[in-house]
Amino acid sequence: MGIYEFKESDAWNFARGSGIETKQKGYELQFLTCPYCRGGRSADKGTFSINLTTGQFKCLRSSCSVSGNMITLARDFDPAVDKGKEWCEPNCKPILFGMYQCNLDNKTLILTEGQIDSLSVSEAGMENAVSVPTGKNGFTWIPYCWDWLQNFNTLIVFGDNENGHITLLDDMKRRFRGTVKAVRQQDYRGCKDANEILQKYGRDAVRDAVEHAEAVPVQAVEDLSDVKSVDLFSLPKIPTGIRSLDRILSGGIYLGQTVILTGKRGDGKSTFASQLLANALNDGKTILAYSGELPDYFFKRWIDFQIAGRLNVIDRAGESGSVNYYIPKEKTERISEWYRGRAFLYDNRSAGDDEPGDLLETIEKAIQQYGVQLVLLDNLMTALDVGMNVDLYRAQSQFVGRLVKMAKRQQVAVILVVHPRKNKYGSDNTDDFTRPFGWEADGDGFLPVTEEQMEQMEIPFE
């Protein structure tokens, strides 16, 4: 026997056989989910990777942390490697045991983990029972059996019942195109598999287990009848502080909602957004802000002016006849204490080259830890920080899609400031706004703000 030498093609062959979505990043082949623990980190960041130079692999999830090399993967997943489960002829195509004895007129297929289990199901009088060639991880049979699988519209998974989890089920939910059913936990009767049920309880118990298998719900799809009936007008909301706008919004921005705030450059988007934060703080809410353009001290002073109000802001003569504004020290100290434990700011100095997903993960952690109820992101483009070679609108859609899901999942209100895109002349003094998303306040999807409405929002600091 020769000494194994890693080839990059081995990693790619394993990826194709696993059926897991992958992408190459540098010298790493990243997998969206780990083939061992089946966990993932986020919608677009891999958790398991193989080094294309050395063949070493590792799962980044602390609960798994599995590592090894291609020999390890071959041992754990390759059906040509004998694991003692059953014998396989070397150098043959892996196929399902019993597949050529199936009745193709019967559109239901029963999938087990071992040959003895499939024979036990057949012994109970059920046809179309097959087993995977080398246990729960041996999914290299799928490319060779894919066309044959299309003969069936229902798959009953009768895998091994291990610690309340049925093997094969998670993978087949993802891979099988038709309806996937699973044997109910109670029908295992404390046994591990079909053969043990047959030995202890007889044929009727095995047959009942198959006949009472239940369809696995489609992920992210729910029955409308199960949706809770809610009085929309009684939902918890965060008032904007503008009476006319709150009237349109039936009381304010409700928790779980994401709104888009946009307008021409210089129209006061950031000022209005900071007023919304100030009003939420004044209403006893906890807020978190992300400012991609302003340093932390600049953002703090910006919102300080909104909190202090005209009676506590002093003007003085500046250079060249200009007018400067400041807030007395004792006032700023009182405002800072007023913020404590209720107002938080994303530190963009420490963000480095973080991806948009990292920003959202940090925001979600802050929401959970500090009880944040209102989040402001100002603005969209700095949050994305994408290069010219990236499809901007695709990046926008993906980012906001994840943002909306986070808002609903964490039940927080989110305000996203979107700046207009420049026209072909390099100017943004047009009505050509970036509109990849809608907003339900009015027909155009924008927040209407007038000077009179801004006056209504002033927070009385004294």
C-alpha positions in Angstrom: 0.0 0.0 0.0 1.4 3.4 -1.0 1.5 6.5 1.2 -1.5 8.8 0.6 -0.7 12.3 -0.8 -3.4 14.9 -0.7 -4.7 16.4 -3.9 -7.0 19.4 -4.2 -9.4 17.4 -6.3 -10.0 15.1 -3.3 -11.5 18.1 -1.4 -13.7 19.1 -4.3 -14.9 15.5 -4.8 -15.8 15.2 -1.1 -17.8 18.5 -1.4 -19.7 17.2 -4.4 -20.5 14.0 -2.6 -21.6 15.7 0.6 -24.2 17.8 -1.2 -23.4 20.8 1.0 -23.1 24.3 -0.5 -19.5 25.5 -0.7 -17.4 28.4 -1.8 -13.7 28.9 -2.2 -12.1 31.7 -0.2 -8.3 31.9 -0.7 -6.8 28.5 0.0 -9.9 27.4 2.0 -12.9 25.5 0.7 -15.7 26.7 3.0 -18.8 24.6 3.6 -22.1 26.4 4.6 -22.8 23.6 7.2 -20.5 21.1 8.9 -21.0 17.5 7.6 -20.5 16.3 11.2 -22.7 18.5 13.4 -24.8 20.0 10.6 -24.5 23.4 12.2 -23.8 26.7 10.5 -22.7 30.2 11.7 -24.8 32.5 9.4 -26.6 32.6 6.1 -23.5 33.4 4.1 -20.5 32.4 6.2 -19.1 28.9 6.3 -18.5 27.0 9.5 -16.5 24.0 8.2 -13.5 24.4 5.8 -10.9 22.2 4.1 -7.4 23.7 3.4 -6.8 23.2 -0.3 -3.1 23.0 0.3 -2.8 20.6 3.2 -6.2 18.8 3.2 -6.7 19.6 6.9 -10.2 20.5 8.0 -11.9 22.0 11.1 -15.4 23.0 12.3 -15.4 26.5 13.8 -18.4 25.9 16.0 -17.2 25.5 19.6 -19.8 22.8 20.3 -18.3 20.7 17.5 -14.6 21.7 16.8 -14.1 18.5 14.9 -10.8 18.5 12.9 -8.6 16.1 10.9 -7.6 15.5 7.3 -8.9 13.8 4.2 -8.1 10.4 5.6 -10.4 11.2 8.5 -13.1 12.2 6.1 -12.7 9.1 4.0 -12.9 7.0 7.2 -16.1 8.8 8.4 -18.0 9.3 5.1 -16.6 7.2 2.3 -18.7 4.1 1.6 -15.6 2.3 0.3 -14.2 2.3 3.8 -15.3 -0.7 6.0 -16.6 0.5 9.3 -18.0 -2.8 10.5 -21.6 -1.9 9.7 -21.7 -4.0 6.6 -19.5 -5.3 3.9 -19.0 -3.4 0.6 -17.3 -4.7 -2.6 -14.4 -2.3 -3.3 -14.3 -0.1 -6.4 -18.1 -0.4 -7.0 -20.8 2.3 -7.2 -22.6 2.7 -3.9 -26.3 2.1 -4.3 -29.3 1.5 -2.1 -29.7 -2.1 -0.8 -32.9 -3.6 -2.2 -33.6 -0.9 -4.8 -34.0 -3.3 -7.7 -36.6 -5.3 -5.8 -38.9 -2.2 -5.4 -42.3 -1.9 -7.0 -42.1 1.3 -9.0 -45.9 1.5 -9.2 -45.9 2.1 -5.5 -44.8 5.7 -5.1 -43.8 5.4 -1.5 -40.2 4.4 -0.6 -39.1 3.4 2.9 -35.4 4.3 3.8 -33.5 2.6 6.6 -30.0 2.8 7.8 -29.0 -0.9 7.6 -29.7 -3.9 5.5 -31.1 -5.9 8.4 -33.5 -3.0 9.1 -34.8 -2.9 5.5 -35.2 -6.7 5.6 -37.2 -6.4 8.9 -39.6 -3.9 7.3 -40.0 -6.3 4.4 -40.6 -9.1 6.9 -43.5 -7.0 8.3 -45.2 -7.1 4.9 -44.2 -3.6 3.7 -42.7 -3.3 0.2 -40.2 -0.8 -1.1 -37.9 -1.0 1.9 -34.3 0.0 1.1 -31.2 0.8 3.1 -28.2 3.2 2.6 -25.0 1.4 1.8 -22.8 2.4 4.7 -24.8 4.0 7.5 -26.0 7.6 8.1 -23.0 9.4 6.7 -22.7 7.5 3.5 -24.5 9.8 1.1 -22.2 9.2 -1.9 -25.0 6.9 -3.2 -27.2 9.8 -4.1 -25.6 10.8 -7.5 -25.9 7.2 -8.6 -29.5 6.8 -7.4 -30.9 10.2 -8.1 -32.8 9.4 -11.3 -34.2 6.3 -9.7 -35.4 8.3 -6.7 -37.6 10.4 -9.0 -39.9 7.4 -9.3 -41.3 8.1 -5.8 -43.2 11.0 -4.4 -43.2 10.0 -0.8 -40.2 9.0 1.3 -40.6 7.4 4.8 -37.4 7.7 6.9 -37.0 4.8 9.3 -33.5 5.5 10.5 -31.9 4.6 13.8 -33.4 6.4 16.8 -30.4 7.8 18.6 -31.0 10.1 21.6 -34.4 11.2 20.3 -33.0 12.0 16.9 -33.7 9.9 13.7 -30.7 9.4 11.6 -30.9 10.2 7.8 -33.9 12.5 8.4 -32.1 15.9 8.2 -30.3 15.1 5.0 -33.2 13.6 3.3 -35.4 16.5 4.2 -33.0 18.6 2.2 -32.3 16.3 -0.7 -35.6 14.5 -1.5 -37.9 16.5 -3.8 -41.2 14.9 -2.7 -42.9 14.5 0.7 -40.7 13.3 3.5 -42.3 11.4 6.4 -40.6 10.1 9.6 -41.5 7.3 12.0 -42.9 8.8 15.2 -40.8 8.7 18.3 -43.5 6.8 20.2 -43.6 4.1 17.5 -40.0 3.2 18.2 -41.2 1.9 21.6 -37.8 2.6 23.1 -36.0 0.6 20.4 -33.1 1.8 18.2 -34.3 0.5 14.8 -36.7 -1.5 12.8 -35.0 -4.8 13.5 -35.1 -4.3 17.3 -38.8 -3.5 17.1 -39.4 -6.6 15.1 -37.5 -8.8 17.6 -39.3 -7.3 20.6 -42.8 -6.5 19.4 -43.3 -8.4 16.2 -44.4 -7.6 12.6 -47.5 -5.5 13.5 -45.4 -3.1 15.5 -43.1 -2.5 12.5 -46.0 -2.1 10.2 -47.8 0.3 12.5 -44.6 2.4 12.7 -44.5 2.7 8.9 -48.2 3.3 8.5 -48.3 6.0 11.1 -45.3 7.9 9.9 -46.0 11.6 9.8 -45.0 14.2 7.2 -42.1 16.4 8.3 -43.2 20.1 8.2 -41.6 22.2 5.5 -39.1 24.6 7.2 -40.2 28.3 7.2 -43.7 27.4 6.1 -46.6 27.5 8.6 -50.3 26.7 8.5 -52.2 30.0 8.4 -54.7 28.5 10.9 -51.9 28.2 13.4 -50.9 31.8 13.2 -51.9 33.8 16.3 -54.6 36.4 15.8 -53.3 39.8 16.9 -54.9 43.2 17.3 -52.6 45.3 15.2 -53.6 48.5 16.9 -52.6 47.1 20.3 -49.0 46.0 19.3 -46.2 47.7 21.3 -44.9 50.6 19.3 -42.2 53.3 19.6 -43.8 56.7 18.9 -41.9 59.1 16.5 -43.0 62.1 18.5 -44.7 63.7 15.4 -48.4 63.6 16.0 -49.4 63.5 12.3 -46.8 60.8 11.5 -47.8 58.7 14.5 -51.4 59.0 13.4 -50.5 57.5 10.0 -48.5 54.8 11.7 -51.4 54.0 14.1 -49.2 55.1 17.1 -45.6 54.7 15.9 -43.1 52.2 14.6 -44.1 48.7 16.0 -41.5 46.3 17.4 -40.4 43.9 14.7 -40.8 46.5 11.9 -38.0 47.8 9.7 -38.5 51.3 8.1 -36.5 53.0 5.4 -35.6 56.7 5.9 -34.4 58.4 2.7 -34.3 61.8 1.0 -32.0 64.1 -0.9 -28.6 65.0 0.5 -28.9 67.7 3.1 -32.6 67.2 3.7 -32.0 66.3 7.3 -32.2 62.5 7.3 -29.6 62.0 10.0 -31.1 64.9 12.1 -34.5 63.4 11.9 -33.2 60.0 12.7 -31.4 61.3 15.8 -34.7 63.0 16.8 -36.4 59.6 16.6 -33.7 58.2 18.9 -34.1 61.1 21.3 -37.8 60.7 21.5 -37.5 56.9 22.1 -35.1 57.6 25.0 -37.4 60.2 26.4 -40.2 57.6 26.2 -38.1 55.2 28.3 -36.8 52.9 25.5 -33.3 51.5 25.0 -31.6 52.4 21.7 -28.6 51.3 19.7 -27.1 53.4 16.8 -24.7 52.6 14.0 -23.1 55.6 12.3 -20.8 54.7 9.4 -19.7 58.2 8.8 -19.3 59.9 12.1 -16.7 59.2 14.9 -18.3 58.3 18.2 -17.6 61.7 19.8 -19.2 63.5 16.8 -22.3 61.3 16.9 -22.6 61.8 20.6 -22.4 65.6 20.3 -24.9 65.5 17.4 -27.5 63.8 19.4 -26.6 65.8 22.5 -27.9 68.9 20.7 -31.2 67.2 20.0 -31.6 66.2 23.7 -30.5 69.6 25.1 -32.9 71.6 23.1 -32.7 75.3 22.2 -32.8 76.5 25.8 -29.6 74.7 26.7 -27.6 75.3 23.5 -25.5 78.5 23.5 -24.2 80.2 20.4 -20.9 82.1 20.3 -18.9 83.9 17.6 -16.5 81.7 15.7 -13.8 82.4 13.2 -14.5 84.5 10.1 -17.8 85.6 11.4 -19.2 82.1 11.8 -21.4 81.0 14.7 -20.5 78.1 16.9 -22.8 76.2 19.3 -22.0 74.5 22.5 -23.7 72.9 25.5 -22.4 73.9 29.0 -20.4 71.1 30.7 -22.8 70.5 33.5 -25.5 69.9 31.0 -23.5 67.4 28.9 -22.6 65.5 32.1 -26.3 65.3 33.0 -27.2 64.1 29.5 -24.4 61.5 29.6 -25.8 60.1 32.8 -29.3 60.2 31.2 -27.9 57.9 28.5 -26.2 55.4 30.8 -27.5 51.8 30.3 -30.1 53.0 27.7 -28.2 54.4 24.8 -25.5 52.4 22.9 -23.3 53.0 19.9 -21.6 50.6 17.5 -17.9 51.3 17.7 -16.9 51.6 14.1 -13.3 52.2 15.0 -12.9 48.5 16.1 -14.9 47.1 13.2 -11.9 46.8 10.9 -12.7 44.8 7.8 -15.8 43.1 9.3 -18.4 41.9 6.8 -22.0 43.0 6.9 -22.9 39.8 8.6 -20.5 40.5 11.4 -22.2 43.9 12.0 -25.6 42.2 12.2 -24.3 39.6 14.6 -22.9 42.3 16.8 -26.2 44.2 16.7 -28.2 41.1 17.6 -25.9 40.3 20.5 -26.4 43.9 21.8 -30.1 43.6 21.5 -30.1 40.4 23.5 -27.7 41.6 26.2 -28.8 45.2 26.7 -32.6 44.9 25.9 -32.4 47.3 22.9 -35.8 48.2 21.4 -34.9 50.6 18.7 -31.9 50.3 16.3 -30.7 53.0 13.9 -28.3 52.3 11.0 -27.0 55.4 9.3 -26.4 54.7 6.5 -26.9 51.7 4.3 -23.9 52.2 2.0 -21.3 52.4 4.8 -22.9 49.4 6.5 -22.4 47.4 3.3 -18.9 48.7 2.5 -18.9 46.7 -0.8 -16.4 47.0 -3.6 -17.1 48.2 -7.1 -16.9 44.6 -8.3 -19.9 43.5 -6.1 -23.4 43.7 -7.4 -24.7 46.6 -5.3 -28.4 45.9 -5.5 -27.8 42.2 -4.7 -25.8 43.2 -1.7 -28.5 45.6 -0.6 -31.2 43.0 -0.9 -29.3 40.4 1.0 -28.3 42.8 3.8 -31.8 44.3 4.3 -33.4 40.8 4.0 -31.3 39.7 7.0 -32.0 42.9 8.8 -35.7 42.5 8.5 -35.5 38.9 9.7 -33.5 40.0 12.7 -36.0 42.7 13.6 -38.8 40.2 13.5 -36.9 37.6 15.4 -35.8 39.9 18.2 -38.9 42.1 18.1 -37.1 45.4 17.8 -37.9 48.4 15.6 -35.2 49.2 13.0 -34.7 52.5 11.1 -32.4 52.3 8.1 -31.1 55.5 6.5 -30.6 55.1 2.8 -28.9 57.8 0.8 -29.8 58.6 -2.8 -27.6 57.2 -5.6 -25.8 59.6 -7.9 -27.0 60.1 -11.5 -24.8 59.8 -14.5 -23.7 63.4 -14.0 -22.4 62.7 -10.5 -25.2 64.6 -8.8 -27.8 63.4 -6.4 -30.1 66.4 -6.6 -32.8 64.3 -8.3 -35.6 62.2 -7.1 -33.6 59.1 -8.1 -33.4 57.5 -4.8 -32.1 54.0 -4.0 -35.4 52.1 -3.7 -34.6 48.4 -3.3 -37.2 48.1 -0.5 -40.7 49.4 0.3 -42.1 51.0 3.4 -45.7 50.9 4.4 -46.2 54.4 5.7 -47.4 55.9 2.4 -47.6 55.1 -1.3 -44.0 56.3 -2.1 -42.4 54.4 0.8 -40.8 57.5 2.4 -41.1 59.3 5.7 -42.7 62.7 5.1 -41.1 65.3 7.4 -41.8 69.0 7.5 -40.1 71.8 9.5 -43.3 72.1 11.6 -43.2 68.4 12.3 -39.5 68.7 13.3 -40.5 71.4 15.8 -43.0 69.1 17.4 -40.2 66.6 18.3 -38.0 68.8 20.5 -37.3 67.0 23.7 -37.7 69.2 26.8 -34.4 68.5 28.7 -35.2 70.8 31.6 
